[in-house]
Amino acid sequence: MKESLSYKMFKVLNVIVLLVIVYLTFYPFLNIVAQSFSSQAEINAGNVNLIPKGFNVETYKVIVRDKMFWINYKNTVVYTVTATAISIVMTSMFAYALSRKRLLGRKFFTMFAVFTMFFNGGLIPNYVLIQSLGFGNTMWAIVVPGAINVFNMLIMRTFFQNIPEELEDAAIIDGSSTYNTIVRIILPLSKPIMATMILFYAVAHWNSWFPAFIYLDKKELFPVTIYLRNLIAGTENSLTTGATSADDLVQIASNVKSVTMVLTVLPILSVYPFIQKYFVSGVMLGSVKG
């Protein structure tokens, strides 16, 4: 079928608009990467755009040589994996229960969950609760309190509502238990939403720093976000030990923010391409009730 002139013009305009959006999206990140490899003088002069100027890796070297950086990085990986696993299990169980019309008090539990999106006990009561549970200075203070995100739970609930109940009825007639039905039927049909929720939770836990800042006192337990936060704030003393010269410290101070952003974003950015095919379908199917 021959394309009309107006449709061809639309396609050209569409490509131009998308290219502009891609440029505006990628430019800040590419600029940060370029600054992380640039010299102090070029950064201060504002000469760094998309290409590093006065190439150097001094800040990367100093950070990578610090043992505490790798300890905290390992903590972040452990916290993220553990917290994401707990969140996925608890959120999917809660969402599945609320998606079934046969659940008594379904509206009450839904409203109770939504209520927590707008009101909470406050910082001091939360701190007292964490300490009274014995979670202070432990991993559980990081991975347990945020186990269920209500917004994510509501998206999963809507997705589960779109799964025909006849599939469950057929499984029950064949003698399948509730948990066996969930594991063998519901979850295999929920790969898009599960991948989407894994991404949401993993990114949130990876970037989280405030709970660790409040509940943890030992540097050996800090996630890498706290390490990088302290580095930026100038309170990390480990970098000033050893053979780091004054000139090196000036260079580190000039692009430490760029380096820390790159080190924090890179792992999540590397994971996203493997699950992005589920991302759009998972969000769309979980956000609109058909």
MILUM-567999 format. One record per residue: residue number from 1; residue in one letter; chain; x, y, z of N, C-alpha, C in turn. Coordinates in Angstrom, 2 decimals, padded with zeros to 5 digits. Example, Ala and Ser with C-alpha at 12.3 -4.5 7.8 and 13.67 -1.06 7.14 Angstrom:
BEGIN
1,A,A,013.19,-005.69,007.80,012.30,-004.50,007.80,013.20,-003.30,007.80 .
2,S,A,012.85,-002.25,007.08,013.67,-001.06,007.14,012.90,000.03,007.87 .
***
This chain:
BEGIN
1,M,A,000.85,-001.19,000.00,000.00,000.00,000.00,000.88,001.24,000.00 .
2,K,A,000.60,002.15,-000.95,001.42,003.35,-001.09,001.15,004.32,000.04 .
3,E,A,002.24,004.83,000.62,002.11,005.77,001.73,001.85,007.17,001.18 .
4,S,A,000.97,007.89,001.85,000.66,009.25,001.45,001.77,010.19,001.89 .
5,L,A,001.78,011.37,001.29,002.79,012.36,001.63,002.68,012.80,003.08 .
6,S,A,001.46,012.96,003.56,001.28,013.38,004.96,001.79,012.33,005.93 .
7,Y,A,001.61,011.03,005.58,002.10,009.97,006.46,003.62,009.92,006.47 .
8,K,A,004.23,010.16,005.28,005.69,010.21,005.23,006.23,011.38,006.07 .
9,M,A,005.56,012.52,006.00,005.98,013.66,006.80,005.82,013.37,008.29 .
10,F,A,004.74,012.66,008.63,004.54,012.28,010.02,005.66,011.38,010.52 .
11,K,A,006.08,010.41,009.71,007.16,009.51,010.12,008.47,010.26,010.32 .
12,V,A,008.76,011.19,009.42,009.99,011.98,009.55,009.93,012.83,010.82 .
13,L,A,008.80,013.49,011.05,008.65,014.30,012.26,008.73,013.45,013.51 .
14,N,A,008.15,012.27,013.45,008.18,011.35,014.59,009.60,010.95,014.92 .
15,V,A,010.39,010.64,013.90,011.79,010.26,014.11,012.58,011.42,014.72 .
16,I,A,012.34,012.62,014.23,013.05,013.80,014.75,012.72,014.02,016.22 .
17,V,A,011.43,013.92,016.55,011.01,014.12,017.95,011.63,013.05,018.85 .
18,L,A,011.61,011.81,018.41,012.19,010.73,019.21,013.69,010.90,019.39 .
19,L,A,014.39,011.34,018.35,015.82,011.59,018.47,016.11,012.71,019.46 .
20,V,A,015.28,013.74,019.46,015.45,014.83,020.42,015.24,014.32,021.84 .
21,I,A,014.21,013.48,022.02,013.94,012.93,023.35,015.09,012.05,023.82 .
22,V,A,015.61,011.22,022.90,016.75,010.36,023.25,017.96,011.20,023.63 .
23,Y,A,018.21,012.26,022.89,019.34,013.14,023.19,019.18,013.78,024.56 .
24,L,A,017.98,014.31,024.84,017.74,014.96,026.13,017.83,013.96,027.28 .
25,T,A,017.51,012.71,027.00,017.56,011.68,028.04,018.98,011.22,028.32 .
26,F,A,019.75,011.03,027.25,021.09,010.48,027.41,022.15,011.53,027.72 .
27,Y,A,021.91,012.76,027.32,022.94,013.78,027.50,023.39,013.93,028.95 .
28,P,A,022.48,014.06,029.93,022.96,014.22,031.33,023.83,013.07,031.80 .
29,F,A,023.43,011.83,031.45,024.22,010.68,031.89,025.58,010.64,031.20 .
30,L,A,025.60,010.88,029.90,026.88,010.87,029.18,027.78,012.00,029.66 .
31,N,A,027.19,013.12,030.04,027.97,014.22,030.58,028.60,013.85,031.91 .
32,I,A,027.83,013.13,032.75,028.36,012.66,034.03,029.52,011.70,033.81 .
33,V,A,029.36,010.78,032.86,030.44,009.82,032.56,031.68,010.56,032.07 .
34,A,A,031.49,011.54,031.22,032.63,012.30,030.71,033.33,013.05,031.84 .
35,Q,A,032.57,013.64,032.75,033.18,014.36,033.87,033.96,013.42,034.79 .
36,S,A,033.48,012.19,034.94,034.16,011.25,035.83,035.55,010.89,035.32 .
37,F,A,035.79,011.07,034.01,037.11,010.76,033.43,037.88,012.02,033.06 .
38,S,A,037.42,013.18,033.51,038.06,014.44,033.13,038.90,015.00,034.27 .
39,S,A,039.77,015.95,033.93,040.64,016.56,034.92,039.91,017.66,035.67 .
40,Q,A,040.50,018.02,036.81,039.90,019.05,037.65,039.80,020.39,036.93 .
41,A,A,040.85,020.78,036.22,040.88,022.07,035.55,039.80,022.17,034.48 .
42,E,A,039.62,021.09,033.69,038.62,021.10,032.63,037.20,021.12,033.20 .
43,I,A,037.00,020.42,034.30,035.67,020.41,034.93,035.33,021.79,035.48 .
44,N,A,036.28,022.39,036.18,036.04,023.71,036.76,035.85,024.78,035.69 .
45,A,A,036.50,024.59,034.52,036.36,025.56,033.44,035.08,025.36,032.64 .
46,G,A,034.36,024.26,032.90,033.12,024.00,032.19,033.32,023.55,030.76 .
47,N,A,034.44,022.90,030.47,034.74,022.48,029.10,034.30,021.06,028.78 .
48,V,A,033.77,020.35,029.76,033.42,018.94,029.56,031.96,018.82,029.14 .
49,N,A,031.72,018.22,027.99,030.36,017.98,027.52,030.12,016.47,027.40 .
50,L,A,030.35,015.92,026.22,030.14,014.49,026.02,031.44,013.71,025.93 .
51,I,A,032.56,014.42,025.78,033.86,013.77,025.64,034.75,014.20,026.80 .
52,P,A,035.41,013.25,027.48,036.30,013.63,028.59,037.43,014.53,028.12 .
53,K,A,037.77,015.51,028.96,038.88,016.43,028.68,039.91,016.28,029.79 .
54,G,A,041.19,016.16,029.39,042.23,015.95,030.39,042.04,014.60,031.07 .
55,F,A,041.99,013.55,030.26,041.61,012.21,030.73,042.41,011.80,031.98 .
56,N,A,041.67,011.31,033.00,042.30,010.75,034.20,041.34,009.79,034.88 .
57,V,A,041.93,008.86,035.62,041.13,007.88,036.36,041.55,007.86,037.82 .
58,E,A,042.07,008.96,038.31,042.61,009.01,039.67,041.54,008.71,040.71 .
59,T,A,040.36,009.30,040.55,039.30,009.06,041.53,038.88,007.61,041.53 .
60,Y,A,038.74,007.03,040.34,038.41,005.60,040.26,039.46,004.75,040.98 .
61,K,A,040.73,005.08,040.77,041.81,004.31,041.40,041.74,004.38,042.91 .
62,V,A,041.53,005.59,043.43,041.51,005.76,044.88,040.33,005.02,045.50 .
63,I,A,039.17,005.10,044.86,037.98,004.43,045.40,038.12,002.92,045.32 .
64,V,A,038.60,002.42,044.18,038.72,000.98,044.00,039.77,000.39,044.93 .
65,R,A,040.81,001.16,045.27,041.85,000.65,046.18,041.36,000.55,047.62 .
66,D,A,040.27,001.20,047.95,039.79,001.21,049.32,039.00,-000.08,049.61 .
67,K,A,039.46,-000.86,050.59,038.80,-002.12,050.93,037.37,-001.90,051.41 .
68,M,A,037.15,-000.80,052.12,035.81,-000.54,052.64,034.80,-000.36,051.51 .
69,F,A,035.25,000.16,050.38,034.35,000.31,049.23,033.82,-001.05,048.79 .
70,W,A,034.69,-002.05,048.70,034.26,-003.38,048.25,033.43,-004.07,049.30 .
71,I,A,033.72,-003.85,050.58,032.88,-004.42,051.65,031.47,-003.85,051.56 .
72,N,A,031.38,-002.53,051.43,030.08,-001.89,051.33,029.36,-002.27,050.03 .
73,Y,A,030.12,-002.45,048.96,029.52,-002.86,047.69,028.91,-004.25,047.82 .
74,K,A,029.65,-005.15,048.49,029.12,-006.50,048.72,027.86,-006.43,049.57 .
75,N,A,027.85,-005.56,050.58,026.66,-005.40,051.41,025.46,-004.96,050.58 .
76,T,A,025.70,-004.04,049.65,024.60,-003.57,048.81,024.02,-004.70,047.96 .
77,V,A,024.90,-005.52,047.41,024.43,-006.66,046.61,023.60,-007.61,047.47 .
78,V,A,024.10,-007.92,048.66,023.38,-008.83,049.56,022.05,-008.23,049.98 .
79,Y,A,022.06,-006.97,050.37,020.82,-006.31,050.78,019.81,-006.28,049.64 .
80,T,A,020.28,-005.94,048.45,019.37,-005.81,047.31,018.75,-007.15,046.93 .
81,V,A,019.57,-008.19,046.85,019.06,-009.52,046.48,018.10,-010.04,047.54 .
82,T,A,018.49,-009.92,048.81,017.64,-010.43,049.90,016.33,-009.65,049.99 .
83,A,A,016.43,-008.32,049.96,015.23,-007.49,050.09,014.30,-007.68,048.90 .
84,T,A,014.85,-007.80,047.70,014.01,-007.99,046.52,013.29,-009.33,046.58 .
85,A,A,013.99,-010.38,047.02,013.35,-011.70,047.13,012.22,-011.66,048.16 .
86,I,A,012.47,-011.06,049.31,011.43,-010.95,050.33,010.25,-010.13,049.82 .
87,S,A,010.54,-009.03,049.16,009.48,-008.15,048.67,008.63,-008.83,047.61 .
88,I,A,009.26,-009.56,046.70,008.51,-010.23,045.64,007.58,-011.28,046.23 .
89,V,A,008.09,-012.07,047.18,007.27,-013.13,047.79,006.08,-012.52,048.54 .
90,M,A,006.35,-011.55,049.39,005.28,-010.98,050.21,004.30,-010.16,049.38 .
91,T,A,004.80,-009.39,048.44,003.92,-008.57,047.61,003.03,-009.44,046.73 .
92,S,A,003.59,-010.47,046.12,002.79,-011.34,045.25,001.74,-012.10,046.05 .
93,M,A,002.07,-012.54,047.26,001.09,-013.25,048.09,-000.05,-012.32,048.49 .
94,F,A,000.29,-011.10,048.92,-000.71,-010.14,049.32,-001.58,-009.75,048.13 .
95,A,A,-000.95,-009.48,046.98,-001.68,-009.06,045.79,-002.60,-010.17,045.29 .
96,Y,A,-002.12,-011.40,045.31,-002.95,-012.51,044.84,-004.18,-012.68,045.73 .
97,A,A,-004.00,-012.59,047.05,-005.14,-012.73,047.96,-006.18,-011.64,047.71 .
98,L,A,-005.73,-010.41,047.52,-006.66,-009.30,047.30,-007.32,-009.35,045.93 .
99,S,A,-006.74,-010.10,045.00,-007.31,-010.17,043.66,-008.46,-011.17,043.56 .
100,R,A,-008.61,-012.03,044.59,-009.67,-013.04,044.56,-010.93,-012.52,045.25 .
101,K,A,-012.05,-012.57,044.52,-013.30,-012.04,045.04,-013.82,-012.84,046.23 .
102,R,A,-013.37,-014.08,046.37,-013.87,-014.92,047.45,-013.23,-014.59,048.80 .
103,L,A,-012.25,-013.70,048.82,-011.59,-013.32,050.07,-012.53,-012.47,050.91 .
104,L,A,-012.81,-012.89,052.13,-013.64,-012.12,053.02,-012.90,-010.87,053.50 .
105,G,A,-013.57,-009.73,053.48,-012.94,-008.49,053.91,-011.95,-007.93,052.92 .
106,R,A,-012.11,-008.28,051.64,-011.15,-007.86,050.61,-011.06,-006.34,050.51 .
107,K,A,-012.19,-005.66,050.54,-012.20,-004.20,050.45,-011.54,-003.56,051.67 .
108,F,A,-011.79,-004.15,052.84,-011.18,-003.61,054.06,-009.67,-003.70,053.99 .
109,F,A,-009.14,-004.85,053.60,-007.69,-005.02,053.53,-007.08,-004.12,052.45 .
110,T,A,-007.80,-003.94,051.36,-007.31,-003.04,050.32,-007.23,-001.61,050.82 .
111,M,A,-008.29,-001.13,051.48,-008.30,000.23,052.02,-007.26,000.38,053.13 .
112,F,A,-007.07,-000.66,053.92,-006.05,-000.62,054.97,-004.66,-000.46,054.37 .
113,A,A,-004.40,-001.17,053.27,-003.11,-001.06,052.61,-002.93,000.33,051.99 .
114,V,A,-003.99,000.83,051.33,-003.91,002.15,050.71,-003.72,003.24,051.77 .
115,F,A,-004.31,003.06,052.93,-004.17,004.04,054.02,-002.70,004.27,054.37 .
116,T,A,-001.90,003.19,054.33,-000.49,003.30,054.69,000.32,004.07,053.65 .
117,M,A,-000.25,004.29,052.46,000.45,005.09,051.45,000.47,006.56,051.83 .
118,F,A,-000.48,006.99,052.64,-000.62,008.41,052.96,-000.27,008.74,054.41 .
119,F,A,-000.32,007.74,055.29,-000.06,007.98,056.70,000.89,006.92,057.23 .
120,N,A,001.82,007.34,058.08,002.71,006.40,058.75,003.00,006.89,060.16 .
121,G,A,003.69,006.07,060.92,003.93,006.39,062.32,004.93,007.49,062.55 .
122,G,A,005.75,007.80,061.55,006.77,008.82,061.71,008.14,008.20,061.96 .
123,L,A,009.16,009.04,061.87,010.53,008.56,061.95,010.88,008.00,063.32 .
124,I,A,010.57,008.73,064.38,010.95,008.28,065.73,010.23,006.99,066.12 .
125,P,A,008.90,006.87,065.94,008.26,005.58,066.24,008.83,004.42,065.42 .
126,N,A,009.15,004.68,064.15,009.76,003.62,063.33,011.12,003.20,063.89 .
127,Y,A,011.90,004.18,064.31,013.21,003.88,064.88,013.07,003.07,066.16 .
128,V,A,012.13,003.46,067.02,011.90,002.73,068.27,011.44,001.31,067.98 .
129,L,A,010.58,001.16,066.97,010.09,-000.18,066.61,011.23,-001.06,066.12 .
130,I,A,012.06,-000.54,065.24,013.19,-001.32,064.71,014.12,-001.76,065.83 .
131,Q,A,014.41,-000.86,066.75,015.30,-001.19,067.86,014.66,-002.20,068.80 .
132,S,A,013.37,-002.06,069.06,012.68,-002.99,069.97,012.59,-004.39,069.39 .
133,L,A,012.56,-004.49,068.06,012.54,-005.80,067.41,013.92,-006.44,067.35 .
134,G,A,014.95,-005.70,067.75,016.31,-006.23,067.70,016.94,-006.16,066.33 .
135,F,A,016.39,-005.32,065.46,016.91,-005.21,064.10,018.02,-004.18,063.96 .
136,G,A,018.29,-003.41,065.01,019.33,-002.39,064.93,020.69,-002.99,064.62 .
137,N,A,021.42,-002.37,063.71,022.74,-002.84,063.29,022.70,-004.26,062.73 .
138,T,A,021.62,-004.57,062.02,021.51,-005.85,061.33,020.96,-005.61,059.92 .
139,M,A,021.10,-006.61,059.09,020.59,-006.52,057.73,019.08,-006.39,057.70 .
140,W,A,018.40,-006.95,058.69,016.94,-006.98,058.69,016.35,-005.58,058.84 .
141,A,A,017.08,-004.65,059.40,016.59,-003.27,059.48,016.48,-002.64,058.10 .
142,I,A,017.19,-003.20,057.12,017.18,-002.67,055.76,016.17,-003.40,054.89 .
143,V,A,016.08,-004.73,055.03,015.32,-005.53,054.08,013.88,-005.78,054.49 .
144,V,A,013.53,-005.65,055.77,012.19,-006.00,056.24,011.21,-004.84,056.19 .
145,P,A,011.54,-003.63,056.72,010.53,-002.57,056.80,009.87,-002.20,055.46 .
146,G,A,010.60,-002.23,054.38,010.02,-001.87,053.08,009.66,-003.07,052.23 .
147,A,A,009.29,-004.17,052.87,009.07,-005.42,052.14,007.91,-005.31,051.15 .
148,I,A,006.86,-004.57,051.50,005.71,-004.44,050.61,005.51,-002.97,050.26 .
149,N,A,005.64,-002.67,048.99,005.29,-001.35,048.47,003.85,-001.41,047.98 .
150,V,A,002.99,-000.61,048.56,001.56,-000.70,048.27,001.27,-000.40,046.80 .
151,F,A,001.97,000.57,046.24,001.76,000.89,044.82,002.07,-000.32,043.95 .
152,N,A,003.20,-000.98,044.21,003.55,-002.17,043.44,002.53,-003.29,043.68 .
153,M,A,002.08,-003.41,044.92,001.09,-004.45,045.24,-000.21,-004.25,044.46 .
154,L,A,-000.65,-002.98,044.34,-001.89,-002.71,043.61,-001.74,-003.03,042.12 .
155,I,A,-000.56,-002.77,041.57,-000.32,-003.13,040.16,-000.37,-004.64,039.99 .
156,M,A,000.25,-005.38,040.90,000.23,-006.84,040.81,-001.19,-007.37,041.02 .
157,R,A,-001.94,-006.78,041.93,-003.30,-007.22,042.17,-004.15,-007.09,040.90 .
158,T,A,-004.01,-005.96,040.21,-004.76,-005.75,038.97,-004.35,-006.77,037.91 .
159,F,A,-003.05,-007.08,037.87,-002.59,-008.08,036.90,-003.21,-009.44,037.21 .
160,F,A,-003.21,-009.84,038.47,-003.78,-011.14,038.84,-005.28,-011.19,038.56 .
161,Q,A,-005.96,-010.05,038.67,-007.39,-010.02,038.38,-007.68,-010.30,036.90 .
162,N,A,-006.71,-010.03,036.04,-006.89,-010.28,034.61,-006.68,-011.74,034.23 .
163,I,A,-006.17,-012.55,035.14,-006.00,-013.97,034.87,-007.34,-014.67,035.07 .
164,P,A,-007.84,-015.39,034.07,-009.16,-016.03,034.20,-009.23,-016.97,035.39 .
165,E,A,-010.28,-016.83,036.19,-010.44,-017.70,037.35,-010.77,-019.13,036.94 .
166,E,A,-011.21,-019.31,035.69,-011.51,-020.66,035.23,-010.28,-021.56,035.24 .
167,L,A,-009.11,-020.96,035.06,-007.87,-021.76,035.14,-007.68,-022.33,036.53 .
168,E,A,-007.95,-021.53,037.53,-007.84,-022.02,038.91,-008.91,-023.05,039.22 .
169,D,A,-010.12,-022.81,038.74,-011.20,-023.77,038.98,-010.87,-025.13,038.37 .
170,A,A,-010.30,-025.11,037.16,-009.92,-026.37,036.52,-008.83,-027.08,037.31 .
171,A,A,-007.87,-026.31,037.84,-006.80,-026.91,038.63,-007.34,-027.51,039.93 .
172,I,A,-008.29,-026.82,040.56,-008.87,-027.32,041.80,-009.65,-028.61,041.55 .
173,I,A,-010.38,-028.67,040.44,-011.12,-029.88,040.08,-010.16,-031.06,039.90 .
174,D,A,-008.95,-030.75,039.36,-007.95,-031.81,039.16,-007.22,-032.16,040.44 .
175,G,A,-007.60,-031.54,041.56,-007.01,-031.89,042.84,-005.83,-031.04,043.26 .
176,S,A,-005.60,-029.92,042.59,-004.46,-029.05,042.94,-004.80,-028.20,044.16 .
177,S,A,-003.82,-028.04,045.03,-004.00,-027.19,046.20,-003.83,-025.73,045.81 .
178,T,A,-004.16,-024.82,046.74,-004.06,-023.39,046.46,-002.62,-022.99,046.14 .
179,Y,A,-001.67,-023.43,046.97,-000.27,-023.06,046.76,000.28,-023.71,045.49 .
180,N,A,-000.13,-024.93,045.21,000.32,-025.59,043.98,-000.22,-024.87,042.75 .
181,T,A,-001.45,-024.37,042.85,-002.04,-023.61,041.74,-001.27,-022.31,041.50 .
182,I,A,-000.90,-021.65,042.61,-000.15,-020.40,042.47,001.20,-020.65,041.81 .
183,V,A,001.90,-021.69,042.27,003.26,-021.95,041.78,003.25,-022.46,040.35 .
184,R,A,002.30,-023.32,040.00,002.31,-023.98,038.70,001.50,-023.27,037.62 .
185,I,A,000.56,-022.40,038.02,-000.30,-021.77,037.04,-000.19,-020.25,037.08 .
186,I,A,-000.40,-019.67,038.26,-000.45,-018.21,038.35,000.91,-017.57,038.07 .
187,L,A,001.94,-018.02,038.76,003.26,-017.40,038.60,003.85,-017.57,037.20 .
188,P,A,003.74,-018.75,036.56,004.24,-018.85,035.18,003.54,-017.90,034.21 .
189,L,A,002.28,-017.57,034.48,001.56,-016.62,033.63,001.86,-015.17,033.99 .
190,S,A,002.63,-014.97,035.05,002.87,-013.62,035.56,004.31,-013.17,035.37 .
191,K,A,005.02,-013.75,034.42,006.41,-013.38,034.20,006.59,-011.89,033.90 .
192,P,A,005.74,-011.27,033.07,005.94,-009.84,032.80,005.85,-008.98,034.05 .
193,I,A,004.82,-009.19,034.86,004.66,-008.36,036.06,005.71,-008.70,037.10 .
194,M,A,006.13,-009.95,037.19,007.16,-010.32,038.15,008.49,-009.67,037.78 .
195,A,A,008.84,-009.69,036.49,010.08,-009.05,036.05,010.03,-007.55,036.31 .
196,T,A,008.87,-006.94,036.08,008.72,-005.51,036.32,008.88,-005.18,037.80 .
197,M,A,008.27,-005.97,038.66,008.37,-005.73,040.10,009.79,-005.98,040.62 .
198,I,A,010.46,-006.97,040.06,011.85,-007.21,040.45,012.70,-005.99,040.13 .
199,L,A,012.47,-005.41,038.95,013.22,-004.20,038.57,012.88,-003.05,039.51 .
200,F,A,011.61,-002.83,039.79,011.20,-001.74,040.68,011.85,-001.89,042.05 .
201,Y,A,011.72,-003.06,042.62,012.25,-003.28,043.98,013.78,-003.24,044.00 .
202,A,A,014.40,-003.86,042.99,015.87,-003.89,042.98,016.45,-002.48,042.88 .
203,V,A,015.88,-001.65,042.00,016.36,-000.28,041.86,016.15,000.50,043.15 .
204,A,A,014.97,000.33,043.77,014.68,001.05,045.02,015.64,000.65,046.13 .
205,H,A,015.89,-000.64,046.28,016.78,-001.10,047.35,018.24,-000.76,047.04 .
206,W,A,018.61,-000.81,045.78,019.99,-000.49,045.41,020.32,000.97,045.71 .
207,N,A,019.38,001.86,045.43,019.61,003.29,045.63,019.31,003.77,047.05 .
208,S,A,018.71,002.91,047.85,018.31,003.32,049.20,019.53,003.57,050.09 .
209,W,A,019.48,004.65,050.85,020.57,004.95,051.79,020.06,005.43,053.16 .
210,F,A,018.86,006.01,053.18,018.39,006.61,054.44,018.15,005.58,055.54 .
211,P,A,017.50,004.43,055.28,017.35,003.44,056.36,018.68,003.00,056.95 .
212,A,A,019.68,002.77,056.10,020.99,002.38,056.61,021.61,003.51,057.41 .
213,F,A,021.41,004.75,056.97,021.93,005.92,057.68,021.32,006.04,059.08 .
214,I,A,020.07,005.63,059.22,019.37,005.75,060.50,019.63,004.56,061.41 .
215,Y,A,019.57,003.35,060.87,019.55,002.14,061.70,020.90,001.46,061.88 .
216,L,A,021.91,001.82,061.07,023.21,001.16,061.14,024.27,002.12,061.66 .
217,D,A,025.12,001.61,062.55,026.21,002.40,063.11,027.58,001.89,062.68 .
218,K,A,027.68,000.63,062.31,028.97,000.03,061.97,029.27,000.23,060.48 .
219,K,A,030.45,000.74,060.19,030.84,000.98,058.80,030.89,-000.30,057.99 .
220,E,A,031.18,-001.43,058.66,031.25,-002.70,057.95,029.89,-003.17,057.44 .
221,L,A,028.82,-002.58,057.95,027.47,-002.96,057.54,026.86,-001.98,056.55 .
222,F,A,027.52,-000.87,056.29,026.97,000.15,055.40,026.82,-000.38,053.98 .
223,P,A,025.77,000.02,053.27,025.72,-000.21,051.81,026.62,000.79,051.11 .
224,V,A,026.86,000.57,049.84,027.79,001.43,049.10,027.23,002.85,048.96 .
225,T,A,025.92,003.00,049.02,025.34,004.34,048.92,025.77,005.22,050.10 .
226,I,A,025.87,004.62,051.29,026.33,005.39,052.45,027.81,005.72,052.29 .
227,Y,A,028.58,004.77,051.79,030.01,005.03,051.54,030.18,006.20,050.59 .
228,L,A,029.42,006.18,049.49,029.54,007.25,048.51,028.99,008.56,049.06 .
229,R,A,027.95,008.49,049.85,027.42,009.70,050.48,028.46,010.32,051.40 .
230,N,A,029.11,009.49,052.21,030.16,010.00,053.10,031.35,010.53,052.31 .
231,L,A,031.63,009.89,051.19,032.74,010.34,050.35,032.45,011.74,049.81 .
232,I,A,031.23,011.94,049.33,030.86,013.24,048.81,030.85,014.29,049.92 .
233,A,A,030.36,013.91,051.09,030.27,014.85,052.21,031.63,015.14,052.83 .
234,G,A,032.66,014.39,052.45,033.99,014.61,052.99,034.21,014.01,054.36 .
235,T,A,033.38,013.05,054.76,033.50,012.45,056.09,034.14,011.08,056.06 .
236,E,A,034.51,010.60,054.87,035.15,009.30,054.76,036.66,009.47,054.90 .
237,N,A,037.22,009.04,056.01,038.64,009.27,056.32,039.57,008.25,055.67 .
238,S,A,039.00,007.15,055.21,039.87,006.10,054.69,040.59,006.53,053.42 .
239,L,A,040.03,007.47,052.68,040.66,007.90,051.44,041.87,008.78,051.69 .
240,T,A,041.94,009.40,052.85,043.04,010.30,053.13,044.23,009.58,053.74 .
241,T,A,044.10,008.28,053.96,045.21,007.51,054.48,046.01,006.95,053.32 .
242,G,A,047.23,006.58,053.54,048.07,006.03,052.48,048.84,007.12,051.77 .
243,A,A,049.14,006.82,050.50,050.03,007.69,049.73,049.27,008.59,048.77 .
244,T,A,048.13,009.11,049.18,047.36,010.02,048.32,047.87,011.43,048.52 .
245,S,A,048.36,012.04,047.44,048.94,013.37,047.53,047.86,014.44,047.59 .
246,A,A,048.28,015.67,047.91,047.33,016.78,047.97,046.72,017.06,046.61 .
247,D,A,047.55,016.99,045.54,047.03,017.21,044.19,045.98,016.17,043.82 .
248,D,A,046.24,014.92,044.23,045.28,013.85,043.95,043.96,014.11,044.67 .
249,L,A,044.03,014.59,045.90,042.82,014.86,046.67,042.02,015.99,046.03 .
250,V,A,042.70,016.98,045.47,041.99,018.05,044.77,041.26,017.50,043.54 .
251,Q,A,041.96,016.63,042.82,041.35,016.00,041.64,040.16,015.14,042.04 .
252,I,A,040.30,014.39,043.12,039.21,013.54,043.59,038.00,014.38,043.95 .
253,A,A,038.23,015.50,044.64,037.12,016.36,045.04,036.41,016.97,043.85 .
254,S,A,037.11,017.15,042.74,036.52,017.83,041.59,035.53,016.96,040.82 .
255,N,A,035.73,015.65,040.80,034.82,014.81,040.03,034.29,013.61,040.81 .
256,V,A,034.33,013.70,042.15,033.88,012.58,042.96,032.39,012.34,042.78 .
257,K,A,031.59,013.39,042.60,030.16,013.21,042.41,029.87,012.43,041.13 .
258,S,A,030.59,012.75,040.08,030.39,012.06,038.80,030.78,010.59,038.92 .
259,V,A,031.89,010.33,039.57,032.37,008.95,039.72,031.38,008.14,040.55 .
260,T,A,030.90,008.72,041.64,029.96,007.98,042.50,028.65,007.70,041.77 .
261,M,A,028.18,008.63,040.96,026.96,008.39,040.19,027.16,007.25,039.21 .
262,V,A,028.30,007.23,038.53,028.57,006.16,037.56,028.64,004.81,038.25 .
263,L,A,029.35,004.74,039.37,029.51,003.48,040.09,028.18,002.98,040.65 .
264,T,A,027.29,003.89,040.99,026.00,003.50,041.55,025.02,003.05,040.48 .
265,V,A,025.03,003.74,039.34,024.04,003.47,038.29,024.43,002.28,037.43 .
266,L,A,025.71,002.05,037.23,026.18,001.06,036.25,025.60,-000.34,036.46 .
267,P,A,025.58,-000.90,037.68,025.05,-002.27,037.83,023.59,-002.39,037.41 .
268,I,A,022.74,-001.45,037.86,021.33,-001.51,037.50,021.15,-001.29,036.00 .
269,L,A,021.95,-000.41,035.43,021.87,-000.15,034.00,022.25,-001.39,033.20 .
270,S,A,023.13,-002.22,033.75,023.56,-003.44,033.06,022.48,-004.52,033.10 .
271,V,A,021.65,-004.50,034.15,020.61,-005.52,034.30,019.39,-005.20,033.44 .
272,Y,A,019.10,-003.92,033.28,017.85,-003.52,032.63,017.63,-004.12,031.24 .
273,P,A,018.63,-004.18,030.34,018.38,-004.73,028.99,017.85,-006.16,028.98 .
274,F,A,018.17,-006.93,030.02,017.76,-008.33,030.04,016.29,-008.51,030.43 .
275,I,A,015.69,-007.49,031.07,014.31,-007.64,031.49,013.40,-006.57,030.90 .
276,Q,A,013.96,-005.71,030.03,013.15,-004.62,029.49,012.02,-005.14,028.60 .
277,K,A,012.16,-006.33,028.01,011.09,-006.85,027.16,009.83,-007.16,027.95 .
278,Y,A,009.99,-007.41,029.26,008.82,-007.64,030.11,008.28,-006.36,030.70 .
279,F,A,009.08,-005.30,030.66,008.78,-004.10,031.44,007.48,-003.43,031.00 .
280,V,A,007.37,-003.11,029.72,006.19,-002.38,029.22,004.93,-003.21,029.38 .
281,S,A,004.98,-004.49,028.97,003.79,-005.33,029.07,003.38,-005.54,030.51 .
282,G,A,004.35,-005.66,031.40,004.03,-005.86,032.81,003.33,-004.66,033.42 .
283,V,A,003.82,-003.48,033.13,003.21,-002.26,033.68,001.83,-002.04,033.08 .
284,M,A,001.69,-002.20,031.77,000.41,-001.94,031.11,-000.65,-002.95,031.53 .
285,L,A,-000.29,-004.23,031.60,-001.26,-005.23,031.98,-001.64,-005.12,033.45 .
286,G,A,-000.72,-004.58,034.26,-001.00,-004.45,035.68,-001.63,-003.14,036.07 .
287,S,A,-001.77,-002.23,035.13,-002.30,-000.91,035.48,-003.71,-000.68,034.95 .
288,V,A,-004.18,-001.51,034.02,-005.50,-001.34,033.44,-006.29,-002.63,033.61 .
289,K,A,-007.45,-002.49,034.21,-008.31,-003.68,034.40,-009.21,-003.84,033.19 .
290,G,A,-009.07,-004.97,032.49,-009.88,-005.21,031.32,-011.24,-005.79,031.63 .
***
